[in-house]
């Protein structure tokens, strides 16, 4: 059984605004993280209909570090991309968490229960805000979109673990 942790938390007040790192954020079911653009309905995709799971996004810090180290992407090219976890535009950077395996699974982030909804594939908007090649480099490893099931405060350093009683 795995156990990981929250490395950092990121929020943006408006669509396309730079993400700011915070030490904690309140998670609210059906809304997202208090203070984030999607919580207020001001995110780039807020008005687009689509699948659920826009409440919160997570990314593995290991993926971000792999980009820095020039790991080969799915197309066989070296990325050479340098992004911070905040620049990925995901709310939570994790360490030691197999995010791709959490689709349709419940898990805990500190005292907040979540359900993985779908992979958070990169989009052209992300590449437009960062740098060329980000879209291709993050295919199938751009993180996880999740639904917040219980309200609570998430803090940097919180433990992330599977919800043993839910599959």
C-alpha positions as CSV (number, residue, x, y, z in Angstrom):
1,X,0.0,0.0,0.0
2,X,1.3,3.4,-0.9
3,X,1.4,6.7,1.1
4,X,2.4,10.0,-0.3
5,X,2.3,13.7,0.7
6,X,1.3,17.2,-0.4
7,X,4.4,19.0,-1.6
8,X,2.7,22.3,-2.4
9,X,-0.7,24.0,-3.0
10,X,-1.4,26.5,-5.8
11,X,-4.3,28.9,-6.5
12,X,-5.0,31.5,-9.1
13,X,-7.6,34.2,-8.5
14,X,-8.5,34.6,-12.2
15,X,-8.3,32.6,-15.5
16,X,-4.8,32.7,-16.9
17,X,-3.4,34.5,-13.8
18,X,-0.2,33.1,-12.4
19,X,-0.7,30.4,-9.8
20,X,0.4,31.4,-6.2
21,X,1.7,29.0,-3.7
22,X,-0.1,28.8,-0.3
23,X,0.6,26.8,2.8
24,X,-3.1,25.7,3.2
25,X,-6.4,25.9,1.5
26,X,-10.0,25.0,2.4
27,X,-11.5,22.4,0.2
28,X,-15.3,22.6,-0.4
29,X,-17.4,19.9,-2.1
30,X,-18.9,21.0,-5.4
31,X,-16.8,24.2,-5.4
32,X,-13.0,23.5,-5.2
33,X,-10.4,25.3,-3.2
34,X,-11.4,28.5,-1.6
35,X,-9.6,31.4,-3.3
36,X,-9.0,29.6,-6.6
37,X,-10.5,30.7,-9.9
38,X,-12.7,27.6,-10.3
39,X,-14.1,28.0,-6.8
40,X,-15.5,31.4,-8.0
41,X,-16.4,30.2,-11.5
42,X,-13.7,32.4,-13.1
43,X,-11.5,29.7,-14.5
44,X,-10.6,29.4,-18.2
45,X,-12.9,26.4,-18.6
46,X,-15.6,27.4,-16.0
47,X,-18.2,28.1,-18.7
48,X,-17.5,25.0,-20.7
49,X,-19.7,22.0,-20.1
50,X,-17.8,18.8,-19.5
51,X,-17.1,16.0,-17.2
52,X,-17.0,16.5,-13.5
53,X,-13.8,16.8,-11.6
54,X,-12.9,20.4,-12.1
55,X,-13.0,21.0,-8.4
56,X,-9.3,20.2,-7.8
57,X,-6.3,19.0,-9.8
58,X,-3.2,17.2,-8.6
59,X,0.1,16.5,-10.3
60,X,3.1,14.3,-9.3
61,X,6.1,16.3,-8.4
62,X,8.1,13.4,-9.9
63,X,6.7,14.3,-13.3
64,X,7.7,17.9,-12.9
65,X,11.2,16.9,-12.0
66,X,11.4,14.4,-14.9
67,X,10.6,17.3,-17.3
68,X,13.5,19.3,-15.7
69,X,15.8,16.3,-16.2
70,X,14.9,16.1,-19.9
71,X,13.2,12.8,-19.7
72,X,12.0,11.5,-23.1
73,X,8.3,12.2,-23.7
74,X,5.7,9.9,-25.3
75,X,6.8,11.0,-28.8
76,X,10.4,9.9,-28.1
77,X,11.8,13.5,-27.9
78,X,13.8,15.0,-25.1
79,X,11.7,17.7,-23.4
80,X,14.2,20.0,-21.8
81,X,11.2,21.8,-20.2
82,X,11.7,23.6,-17.0
83,X,8.4,24.2,-15.1
84,X,7.7,24.7,-11.4
85,X,4.9,22.7,-9.9
86,X,2.8,26.0,-9.8
87,X,3.4,26.6,-13.5
88,X,1.7,23.3,-14.3
89,X,-1.6,25.0,-13.2
90,X,-2.5,22.1,-11.0
91,X,-3.7,22.8,-7.4
92,X,-1.7,20.2,-5.5
93,X,1.7,18.9,-6.2
94,X,2.2,15.4,-4.7
95,X,5.1,13.1,-3.9
96,X,4.8,9.3,-3.8
97,X,1.2,9.2,-5.1
98,X,0.3,7.1,-8.2
99,X,-2.2,9.6,-9.5
100,X,-3.0,7.8,-12.8
101,X,-4.2,4.8,-10.7
102,X,-6.7,6.9,-8.7
103,X,-9.2,7.4,-11.5
104,X,-12.6,6.1,-10.0
105,X,-10.9,5.6,-6.6
106,X,-11.4,7.4,-3.4
107,X,-8.4,8.7,-1.4
108,X,-7.6,11.1,1.5
109,X,-5.6,14.3,1.3
110,X,-5.0,15.1,4.9
111,X,-8.5,15.1,6.4
112,X,-10.3,15.7,3.0
113,X,-11.7,12.7,1.2
114,X,-11.6,12.9,-2.7
115,X,-12.5,10.8,-5.7
116,X,-10.3,10.7,-8.8
117,X,-12.5,11.5,-11.8
118,X,-10.3,11.4,-14.8
119,X,-6.7,12.2,-15.9
120,X,-5.9,15.9,-16.2
121,X,-4.5,15.9,-19.7
122,X,-2.6,19.0,-20.8
123,X,-4.3,21.5,-23.1
124,X,-3.3,24.1,-25.6
125,X,-4.1,26.8,-23.0
126,X,-1.5,25.4,-20.7
127,X,1.1,25.4,-23.4
128,X,0.1,29.0,-24.4
129,X,0.7,30.1,-20.8
130,X,4.0,28.2,-20.4
131,X,6.2,27.0,-23.2
132,X,6.3,25.1,-26.4
133,X,6.3,21.3,-25.9
134,X,4.5,21.2,-22.6
135,X,1.4,19.7,-24.2
136,X,3.3,16.7,-25.7
137,X,5.5,16.3,-22.7
138,X,2.6,15.9,-20.2
139,X,0.3,13.6,-22.3
140,X,-0.9,10.8,-19.9
141,X,1.0,12.3,-17.0
142,X,-0.5,15.7,-16.6
143,X,-2.2,14.8,-13.3
144,X,-5.6,13.9,-12.0
145,X,-8.9,15.8,-11.8
146,X,-10.7,15.0,-8.6
147,X,-14.0,15.6,-6.8
148,X,-13.9,16.8,-3.2
149,X,-16.2,14.6,-1.1
150,X,-15.7,16.2,2.4
151,X,-14.9,19.7,3.5
152,X,-11.7,20.5,5.2
153,X,-8.3,22.3,5.2
154,X,-5.5,20.8,3.1
155,X,-2.0,21.8,4.2
156,X,1.5,21.4,2.6
157,X,3.0,18.2,4.1
158,X,-0.4,16.5,4.6
159,X,-0.4,12.7,4.1
160,X,-2.1,11.4,1.0
161,X,-3.4,7.8,1.2
162,X,-6.0,5.5,-0.4
163,X,-9.4,5.3,1.2
164,X,-9.3,1.6,2.3
165,X,-13.1,1.3,2.5
166,X,-14.0,2.6,-1.0
167,X,-13.3,1.2,-4.4
